[in-house]
């Protein structure tokens, strides 16, 4: 049987502690050295020198000794130190014969001493993470989920040190990011609905008929403008003809001068006279001057007659043009106006349809954004779930069906998925001891239960703890106060130990 030997340490002169599956109780009066023995066992199992002192009253050259588990510690006047083996190591040659779950008190998994269920589970998860030797920090989540989780984590989450706090904070931060994206999806849904309603169900493609309507409107307007211009021209010609009739009538009644024929005849006669008188020019100078004067006056009369005749011809031509001008048919004008109105109505409808198509295209673009945001929100929700999956991988390292769901530690039992906080004492202890057995192998695991924790159990629970440890092949060492001297007693294999009154 494997044993741990303690000599001359604290209040202990000599103590031999047998190691076997089940609970071994260090019993004795207060001050007998029970706590010292538990610390000494932890020193052997972990290789860390505890705060121990050599027993009072021994010679100055005597040192305390703690041996077993393949290691040896000597205790001097000031501190304990490991003695190197021949191989140069702090422990004996070969592997450590018995291993301990450093800092793991199986009863703390059953009852972490926290009244709030969620905080109690956080404590349990932290203990299991310590057992798995997983350091705190966001790094464990970055390794499993990618470095982008850092960009989603709040400062509070980044500053957290325990794995459950980081997981809860990161899950909360990612869910917050997911809600923000989902709110954006909701806003996009509203915008999409508004655009679809405004589009009237039309397709977003541009048809050729819209361009045809625009060309038809332009052609109709050109034809109408041409007809209106012709009508305006006919009206102006008619007005001018009416004015010319008046001018012609007034000219005919008011003109008192000779006619062109009369003026030309007079000129001819006078010219003949000039010709006859030319030969008598010296003699008829005065007559010539008079006749020249008369000739100038007659020429002026000719110009007036010619101007009069030109006006008569112009007015006559105006009258003829007015009489022959073709007026625009009122029916043609009305039909042209109707055509323009119809083409403009079609063009207006095209503008409405074009706006609807524009809104439909905007709705399609927003739908693409909405779908992308929906995928992003789904990915964030899945990422938040994976945060707990990372913790589950850690706490279920022993493969005992432990996992984290919504921040709570659950375990598979015959009743199905059960909160660890709802396990009976026996179920909780069995789970903790099985974790030790799975982690280090049967008959290799050693658990140290603090005295106050063991003494806090009623006899029934103490017996159950011993039975489960035996069944799982795990050695548990604890202590309780009695009235006797210090001794190591296997629980249930000796007469009842009298407790201190």
C-alpha positions as CSV (number, residue, x, y, z in Angstrom):
1,X,0.0,0.0,0.0
2,X,1.3,3.5,-0.9
3,X,1.8,5.8,2.1
4,X,2.9,9.3,2.9
5,X,5.3,9.8,5.8
6,X,5.6,13.0,7.8
7,X,8.2,13.5,10.5
8,X,9.1,16.5,12.7
9,X,6.9,18.9,10.8
10,X,4.8,21.5,12.7
11,X,3.1,19.7,15.6
12,X,3.6,16.3,14.0
13,X,6.3,14.0,15.4
14,X,5.6,11.1,13.1
15,X,2.5,10.3,10.9
16,X,2.0,7.6,8.3
17,X,-0.9,8.1,6.0
18,X,-2.1,5.1,3.9
19,X,-3.3,5.9,0.4
20,X,-6.1,3.7,-0.9
21,X,-9.4,4.3,-2.8
22,X,-11.9,5.9,-0.6
23,X,-11.8,8.6,2.1
24,X,-8.9,8.6,4.6
25,X,-9.6,10.9,7.6
26,X,-6.9,12.7,9.6
27,X,-8.4,12.8,13.0
28,X,-7.2,14.4,16.2
29,X,-7.6,17.2,18.6
30,X,-7.2,20.8,17.6
31,X,-3.5,21.7,17.1
32,X,-2.5,18.1,16.6
33,X,-1.3,18.9,13.0
34,X,-4.2,18.0,10.7
35,X,-4.0,21.1,8.6
36,X,-0.2,20.8,8.5
37,X,-0.6,17.3,7.2
38,X,-3.0,18.3,4.5
39,X,-0.5,21.1,3.4
40,X,2.3,18.6,3.4
41,X,0.4,16.2,1.1
42,X,-0.3,19.0,-1.3
43,X,3.4,19.8,-1.3
44,X,4.3,16.3,-2.4
45,X,1.6,16.2,-5.1
46,X,2.3,19.6,-6.6
47,X,6.0,20.0,-6.0
48,X,5.4,23.4,-4.5
49,X,7.1,24.1,-1.2
50,X,4.4,25.0,1.4
51,X,4.8,27.3,4.4
52,X,5.8,24.6,6.9
53,X,8.1,24.7,9.9
54,X,10.2,22.1,11.7
55,X,8.7,20.7,14.9
56,X,9.5,22.7,18.0
57,X,11.8,21.1,20.5
58,X,14.0,19.1,18.1
59,X,17.7,19.6,17.8
60,X,18.8,22.4,15.6
61,X,20.4,20.1,13.0
62,X,17.2,18.0,12.7
63,X,15.0,18.7,9.7
64,X,11.4,17.8,9.1
65,X,10.7,15.2,6.3
66,X,7.8,14.7,4.0
67,X,8.1,11.7,1.8
68,X,5.9,9.7,-0.5
69,X,4.3,10.0,-4.0
70,X,7.8,9.5,-5.4
71,X,9.1,12.8,-3.8
72,X,10.9,14.0,-0.7
73,X,10.6,17.4,1.0
74,X,12.8,18.5,3.9
75,X,11.7,21.3,6.2
76,X,14.2,23.6,7.8
77,X,13.9,26.3,10.4
78,X,12.5,28.8,7.9
79,X,11.0,27.0,4.9
80,X,10.4,23.6,3.2
81,X,12.6,22.7,0.3
82,X,12.6,19.8,-2.1
83,X,15.5,17.4,-2.0
84,X,16.9,16.5,-5.4
85,X,17.0,12.8,-6.3
86,X,20.1,11.2,-7.9
87,X,18.7,12.1,-11.3
88,X,18.8,15.8,-10.4
89,X,15.0,16.2,-10.2
90,X,13.0,17.4,-7.3
91,X,11.0,14.2,-7.2
92,X,12.1,10.6,-7.3
93,X,13.0,8.9,-10.4
94,X,10.2,7.9,-12.8
95,X,6.7,9.3,-13.0
96,X,4.9,10.6,-10.0
97,X,3.2,7.6,-8.4
98,X,0.0,9.5,-7.3
99,X,-1.4,12.7,-8.8
100,X,-3.6,15.3,-7.3
101,X,-6.0,17.8,-8.8
102,X,-4.3,20.9,-7.6
103,X,-6.8,23.2,-5.9
104,X,-9.8,20.9,-6.7
105,X,-12.1,20.2,-3.8
106,X,-14.8,17.9,-5.1
107,X,-17.2,19.3,-2.6
108,X,-16.8,22.8,-4.0
109,X,-18.1,21.5,-7.3
110,X,-21.2,20.2,-5.4
111,X,-21.6,23.4,-3.4
112,X,-19.4,26.4,-4.4
113,X,-20.7,28.4,-1.5
114,X,-22.5,30.9,-3.7
115,X,-26.3,31.3,-3.3
116,X,-27.0,32.7,-6.8
117,X,-27.4,29.7,-9.1
118,X,-25.8,31.4,-12.1
119,X,-22.8,32.7,-10.1
120,X,-22.4,29.3,-8.5
121,X,-22.2,27.7,-12.0
122,X,-19.7,30.3,-13.0
123,X,-17.6,29.3,-10.0
124,X,-18.0,25.6,-11.0
125,X,-16.9,26.4,-14.6
126,X,-13.9,28.3,-13.4
127,X,-12.8,25.4,-11.2
128,X,-13.1,23.0,-14.2
129,X,-11.1,25.4,-16.3
130,X,-8.4,25.5,-13.7
131,X,-8.5,21.7,-13.7
132,X,-8.0,21.7,-17.5
133,X,-5.1,24.2,-17.0
134,X,-6.7,26.7,-19.3
135,X,-5.5,30.2,-18.6
136,X,-7.9,33.1,-18.5
137,X,-7.9,35.7,-21.3
138,X,-9.6,36.2,-24.6
139,X,-6.9,34.2,-26.3
140,X,-8.6,30.8,-25.8
141,X,-11.7,32.1,-27.7
142,X,-9.6,33.7,-30.4
143,X,-7.8,30.3,-30.9
144,X,-11.2,28.6,-31.3
145,X,-13.3,31.3,-33.0
146,X,-10.8,33.5,-34.8
147,X,-9.2,36.8,-33.9
148,X,-12.2,38.8,-35.1
149,X,-14.0,38.1,-31.8
150,X,-11.6,40.7,-30.3
151,X,-13.3,43.4,-32.4
152,X,-16.7,42.4,-31.0
153,X,-15.6,42.3,-27.4
154,X,-16.2,45.2,-25.0
155,X,-13.5,46.6,-22.8
156,X,-15.1,44.9,-19.8
157,X,-14.9,41.6,-21.5
158,X,-11.3,42.1,-22.6
159,X,-10.4,43.0,-19.0
160,X,-12.1,39.9,-17.6
161,X,-9.8,37.1,-16.3
162,X,-11.9,34.0,-15.7
163,X,-13.1,31.9,-18.6
164,X,-16.8,31.9,-17.6
165,X,-16.8,35.7,-17.2
166,X,-15.1,36.1,-20.6
167,X,-17.5,33.6,-22.2
168,X,-20.6,35.4,-20.8
169,X,-19.3,38.8,-21.7
170,X,-18.3,37.8,-25.2
171,X,-21.6,36.0,-25.7
172,X,-23.4,39.1,-24.5
173,X,-21.3,41.4,-26.7
174,X,-21.8,39.3,-29.8
175,X,-25.6,39.1,-29.1
176,X,-25.6,42.9,-28.8
177,X,-23.9,43.2,-32.2
178,X,-26.4,40.6,-33.6
179,X,-29.3,42.7,-32.3
180,X,-27.9,45.8,-33.9
181,X,-27.6,44.0,-37.2
182,X,-31.2,42.6,-36.7
183,X,-32.5,46.1,-36.1
184,X,-30.8,47.2,-39.3
185,X,-32.6,44.3,-41.0
186,X,-35.9,45.5,-39.6
187,X,-35.3,49.1,-40.9
188,X,-34.4,47.7,-44.3
189,X,-37.5,45.6,-44.3
190,X,-39.5,48.8,-43.7
191,X,-37.7,50.7,-46.5
192,X,-38.2,47.7,-48.9
193,X,-41.9,47.6,-48.1
194,X,-42.3,51.3,-48.8
195,X,-40.4,51.1,-52.1
196,X,-42.4,48.0,-53.2
197,X,-45.6,49.7,-52.3
198,X,-44.6,52.8,-54.3
199,X,-43.5,50.6,-57.3
200,X,-47.0,49.2,-57.7
201,X,-45.7,45.8,-58.5
202,X,-44.0,46.8,-61.8
203,X,-40.7,45.3,-63.0
204,X,-37.6,47.3,-62.6
205,X,-36.6,46.9,-66.3
206,X,-36.9,49.8,-68.8
207,X,-39.3,49.0,-71.8
208,X,-38.9,50.5,-75.3
209,X,-42.5,51.8,-75.2
210,X,-41.5,54.6,-72.9
211,X,-39.1,56.0,-75.5
212,X,-41.7,55.5,-78.2
213,X,-44.2,57.6,-76.2
214,X,-41.7,60.4,-75.9
215,X,-41.0,60.4,-79.7
216,X,-44.8,60.4,-80.4
217,X,-45.3,63.4,-78.1
218,X,-42.5,65.3,-79.9
219,X,-44.0,64.6,-83.3
220,X,-47.5,65.5,-82.3
221,X,-46.3,68.8,-80.9
222,X,-44.4,69.6,-84.1
223,X,-47.5,68.9,-86.2
224,X,-49.7,71.1,-83.9
225,X,-47.2,73.9,-84.0
226,X,-47.1,73.7,-87.8
227,X,-50.9,73.9,-88.1
228,X,-51.0,76.8,-85.6
229,X,-48.4,78.6,-87.6
230,X,-50.3,78.2,-90.9
231,X,-53.5,79.4,-89.2
232,X,-51.7,82.4,-87.8
233,X,-50.2,83.2,-91.3
234,X,-53.7,83.0,-92.9
235,X,-55.1,85.3,-90.3
236,X,-52.3,87.9,-90.9
237,X,-52.9,87.7,-94.7
238,X,-56.6,88.2,-94.2
239,X,-56.0,91.3,-92.0
240,X,-53.5,92.7,-94.5
241,X,-56.0,92.2,-97.4
242,X,-58.8,94.0,-95.5
243,X,-56.4,97.0,-94.8
244,X,-55.3,97.0,-98.5
245,X,-59.0,97.2,-99.7
246,X,-59.5,100.4,-97.6
247,X,-56.2,101.9,-98.8
248,X,-57.1,101.1,-102.5
249,X,-60.6,102.7,-102.2
250,X,-59.3,105.8,-100.6
251,X,-56.5,106.2,-103.2
252,X,-59.0,105.8,-106.1
253,X,-61.3,108.5,-104.7
254,X,-58.8,111.0,-103.5
255,X,-56.2,111.0,-106.3
256,X,-56.4,114.2,-108.5
257,X,-53.3,113.9,-110.7
258,X,-53.0,112.7,-114.3
259,X,-52.9,109.2,-115.3
260,X,-49.7,107.6,-116.5
261,X,-50.8,107.8,-120.1
262,X,-51.7,111.4,-119.7
263,X,-48.4,112.2,-118.1
264,X,-46.4,110.4,-120.7
265,X,-48.4,112.2,-123.5
266,X,-47.6,115.5,-122.0
267,X,-44.0,114.6,-121.7
268,X,-43.9,113.6,-125.4
269,X,-45.5,116.9,-126.4
270,X,-43.2,119.0,-124.3
271,X,-40.2,117.1,-125.6
272,X,-41.3,117.8,-129.2
273,X,-41.5,121.5,-128.3
274,X,-38.1,121.3,-126.7
275,X,-36.8,119.8,-129.9
276,X,-38.4,122.6,-132.0
277,X,-37.1,125.2,-129.8
278,X,-33.6,123.9,-129.6
279,X,-32.8,125.4,-132.9
280,X,-34.0,128.7,-131.7
281,X,-32.2,128.3,-128.3
282,X,-30.5,131.7,-128.5
283,X,-33.7,133.3,-129.1
284,X,-35.9,131.3,-126.8
285,X,-33.7,131.0,-123.7
286,X,-36.4,132.3,-121.5
287,X,-38.9,130.0,-123.1
288,X,-36.5,127.0,-122.7
289,X,-36.0,127.8,-119.0
290,X,-39.8,127.8,-118.5
291,X,-40.2,124.6,-120.4
292,X,-37.4,122.9,-118.4
293,X,-39.1,124.0,-115.3
294,X,-42.4,122.6,-116.6
295,X,-40.6,119.4,-117.5
296,X,-39.2,118.9,-114.0
297,X,-42.6,119.3,-112.6
298,X,-44.1,116.8,-115.0
299,X,-41.4,114.3,-114.0
300,X,-42.3,114.7,-110.4
301,X,-45.9,114.1,-111.4
302,X,-44.7,110.9,-113.2
303,X,-43.0,109.7,-110.1
304,X,-46.2,110.3,-108.1
305,X,-48.2,108.5,-110.7
306,X,-45.8,105.5,-110.7
307,X,-45.9,105.4,-106.9
308,X,-49.7,105.6,-107.0
309,X,-49.8,102.8,-109.5
310,X,-47.3,100.7,-107.4
311,X,-49.5,101.1,-104.3
312,X,-52.6,100.1,-106.4
313,X,-50.8,97.0,-107.5
314,X,-49.5,96.2,-104.0
315,X,-53.0,96.5,-102.5
316,X,-54.5,94.5,-105.3
317,X,-52.0,91.7,-104.8
318,X,-52.7,91.8,-101.0
319,X,-56.4,91.6,-101.7
320,X,-55.8,88.6,-104.1
321,X,-53.5,86.9,-101.6
322,X,-56.1,87.3,-98.8
323,X,-58.9,86.0,-101.0
324,X,-56.8,83.0,-102.1
325,X,-55.3,82.1,-98.6
326,X,-56.2,78.7,-97.3
327,X,-57.5,78.7,-93.8
328,X,-56.8,75.8,-91.2
329,X,-59.8,73.5,-90.7
330,X,-61.1,73.8,-87.1
331,X,-61.5,70.0,-87.0
332,X,-57.9,69.4,-88.0
333,X,-56.7,71.7,-85.3
334,X,-58.9,70.1,-82.7
335,X,-57.7,66.6,-83.7
336,X,-54.1,67.8,-83.5
337,X,-54.7,69.2,-80.1
338,X,-56.3,65.9,-79.0
339,X,-53.3,64.0,-80.3
340,X,-50.9,66.2,-78.4
341,X,-53.0,65.7,-75.2
342,X,-53.1,61.9,-75.6
343,X,-49.3,61.8,-76.3
344,X,-48.6,64.0,-73.2
345,X,-50.9,61.8,-71.1
346,X,-49.0,58.7,-72.3
347,X,-45.7,60.4,-71.5
348,X,-46.9,61.4,-68.0
349,X,-47.9,57.7,-67.4
350,X,-44.4,56.7,-68.6
351,X,-42.9,59.1,-66.0
352,X,-45.1,57.5,-63.3
353,X,-44.0,54.0,-64.4
354,X,-40.4,55.1,-64.6
355,X,-40.6,56.3,-61.0
356,X,-42.2,53.0,-60.0
357,X,-39.4,51.1,-61.7
358,X,-36.8,53.3,-59.9
359,X,-38.4,52.5,-56.6
360,X,-38.5,48.8,-57.5
361,X,-34.8,48.8,-58.3
362,X,-34.1,50.6,-55.0
363,X,-36.2,47.9,-53.3
364,X,-34.1,45.2,-55.0
365,X,-30.9,46.9,-53.9
366,X,-32.1,47.2,-50.3
367,X,-33.3,43.6,-50.4
368,X,-29.7,42.5,-51.2
369,X,-28.4,44.6,-48.3
370,X,-31.1,43.1,-46.0
371,X,-30.2,39.6,-47.0
372,X,-26.5,40.2,-46.4
373,X,-27.3,41.8,-43.0
374,X,-29.6,38.8,-42.1
375,X,-26.7,36.4,-42.9
376,X,-24.4,38.6,-40.7
377,X,-26.9,38.5,-37.8
378,X,-27.3,34.7,-38.2
379,X,-23.5,34.3,-38.2
380,X,-23.2,36.4,-35.1
381,X,-25.9,34.4,-33.3
382,X,-24.0,31.2,-34.2
383,X,-20.8,32.8,-33.0
384,X,-22.4,33.6,-29.7
385,X,-23.5,30.0,-29.3
386,X,-20.0,28.8,-30.2
387,X,-18.6,30.8,-27.2
388,X,-20.4,28.4,-24.9
389,X,-19.2,25.5,-27.1
390,X,-15.6,26.6,-26.4
391,X,-16.3,26.5,-22.7
392,X,-18.1,23.2,-23.1
393,X,-15.0,21.7,-24.7
394,X,-13.0,22.8,-21.7
395,X,-15.3,21.6,-18.9
396,X,-16.1,18.3,-20.7
397,X,-12.4,17.4,-21.1
398,X,-13.0,14.3,-19.0
399,X,-15.8,13.3,-21.4
400,X,-18.5,13.0,-18.7
401,X,-21.3,14.8,-20.6
402,X,-20.8,18.3,-19.0
403,X,-21.6,21.3,-21.1
404,X,-22.6,24.9,-20.8
405,X,-26.0,26.1,-22.0
406,X,-27.1,29.7,-21.6
407,X,-24.4,30.3,-19.0
408,X,-25.4,27.3,-16.8
409,X,-23.5,24.1,-16.3
410,X,-25.6,21.0,-17.2
411,X,-24.9,17.3,-17.1
412,X,-26.5,14.3,-18.7
413,X,-28.2,12.1,-16.2
414,X,-30.9,9.3,-16.4
415,X,-33.4,12.1,-16.2
416,X,-31.9,13.8,-19.2
417,X,-30.1,17.1,-19.3
418,X,-29.9,18.4,-15.7
419,X,-28.5,21.5,-14.2
420,X,-25.5,20.6,-12.1
421,X,-27.0,22.8,-9.3
422,X,-30.0,20.4,-9.3
423,X,-27.9,17.3,-8.8
424,X,-28.3,15.5,-5.6
425,X,-25.3,15.4,-3.2
426,X,-24.4,11.9,-4.3
427,X,-24.7,12.8,-8.0
428,X,-22.5,15.9,-7.6
429,X,-19.9,14.1,-5.6
430,X,-19.9,11.2,-8.1
431,X,-19.4,13.6,-10.9
432,X,-16.5,15.4,-9.1
433,X,-14.8,12.1,-8.2
434,X,-15.3,10.8,-11.7
435,X,-13.6,13.9,-13.1
436,X,-10.6,13.1,-10.9
437,X,-10.6,9.5,-12.1
438,X,-11.0,10.5,-15.8
439,X,-8.3,13.2,-15.6
440,X,-5.6,11.1,-13.9
441,X,-6.8,7.5,-14.2
442,X,-8.1,5.2,-11.5
443,X,-5.8,4.5,-8.5
444,X,-3.7,7.5,-9.5
445,X,-5.8,10.4,-8.5
446,X,-5.6,12.0,-5.1
447,X,-8.0,14.6,-3.8
448,X,-7.6,16.7,-0.7
449,X,-10.8,17.9,0.9
450,X,-10.5,20.7,3.5
451,X,-11.4,19.8,7.1
452,X,-14.2,22.4,7.3
453,X,-15.8,21.1,4.1
454,X,-15.8,17.5,5.3
455,X,-17.1,18.3,8.7
456,X,-19.9,20.3,7.1
457,X,-21.3,17.0,5.7
458,X,-23.8,14.9,7.6
459,X,-22.8,11.3,8.2
460,X,-24.9,10.0,5.3
461,X,-23.1,12.3,2.8
462,X,-19.7,11.4,4.3
463,X,-20.5,7.7,3.8
464,X,-21.7,8.4,0.2
465,X,-18.5,10.4,-0.5
466,X,-16.4,7.4,0.7
467,X,-18.4,4.9,-1.3
468,X,-18.2,6.9,-4.5
469,X,-14.4,7.4,-4.1
470,X,-13.9,3.6,-3.6
471,X,-16.1,2.8,-6.6
472,X,-14.1,5.2,-8.8
473,X,-10.7,4.2,-7.4
474,X,-9.8,7.7,-6.1
475,X,-8.0,8.4,-2.9
476,X,-9.5,11.3,-0.8
477,X,-7.7,12.7,2.2
478,X,-9.5,15.0,4.6
479,X,-9.6,15.8,8.3
480,X,-11.9,16.3,11.2
481,X,-11.4,17.3,14.8
482,X,-11.7,14.6,17.6
483,X,-10.5,14.4,21.2
484,X,-7.7,12.0,20.4
485,X,-4.2,12.2,19.0
486,X,-3.4,12.7,15.4
487,X,-4.0,9.5,13.3
488,X,-4.9,8.6,9.7
489,X,-8.0,6.4,9.6
490,X,-9.7,5.0,6.5
491,X,-13.4,6.1,6.7
492,X,-15.8,3.2,7.2
493,X,-13.0,0.7,7.9
494,X,-12.6,1.5,11.6
495,X,-14.8,2.1,14.7
496,X,-16.5,5.5,14.8
497,X,-14.1,8.2,15.7
498,X,-15.2,10.3,18.7
499,X,-15.7,13.9,17.8
500,X,-14.8,16.8,19.9
501,X,-17.7,17.7,22.2
